[in-house]
Amino acid sequence: MSARHLLARLWWYVRELAGEAGYDHYVAHHREHCTTGSPLTRREFERLKNSTSVRCC
């Protein structure tokens, strides 16, 4: 495993633990399961995440 690959995997792990990948997961879910409307912007997602659970369906 190269150093670049190791750092990429480490970065992925840190983002998952910190919750930074939450928006990416939300957008992927929205594209798969929701046929109407567009996903929330990152700003809207973060605002709602702090106040309620974010669900598109």
C-alpha positions in Angstrom: 0.0 0.0 0.0 1.4 3.4 -1.0 1.6 6.3 1.4 -1.0 8.2 -0.7 -3.5 5.3 -0.5 -2.9 5.0 3.2 -3.5 8.7 3.7 -6.7 8.6 1.6 -8.1 5.8 3.7 -7.2 7.6 6.9 -8.9 10.8 5.6 -12.0 8.8 4.8 -12.1 7.3 8.3 -11.6 10.7 10.0 -14.4 12.2 7.9 -16.8 9.3 8.8 -16.0 9.7 12.5 -16.4 13.4 12.5 -19.7 13.3 10.6 -18.3 15.3 7.7 -19.5 12.7 5.2 -23.1 13.0 6.4 -24.1 15.3 3.6 -22.5 13.1 1.0 -24.5 10.1 2.3 -27.6 12.2 2.3 -27.2 13.3 -1.4 -26.4 9.7 -2.5 -29.6 8.5 -0.7 -31.6 11.2 -2.2 -30.5 10.4 -5.7 -31.3 6.7 -5.2 -34.7 6.9 -3.5 -36.3 10.3 -4.2 -37.6 10.9 -7.6 -39.0 14.5 -7.1 -37.2 17.6 -6.1 -33.6 18.4 -5.6 -31.5 17.6 -2.5 -31.0 20.2 0.2 -28.0 22.4 -0.1 -25.1 21.8 2.3 -26.1 24.9 4.2 -29.7 23.8 4.6 -28.7 20.3 5.5 -26.4 21.6 8.3 -29.0 23.9 9.6 -31.6 21.2 9.8 -29.2 18.6 11.1 -28.6 20.7 14.1 -32.3 21.1 14.9 -34.0 17.9 13.7 -33.3 14.6 11.9 -32.8 15.1 8.2 -34.8 12.9 5.9 -35.9 13.3 2.4 -38.5 10.6 2.3 
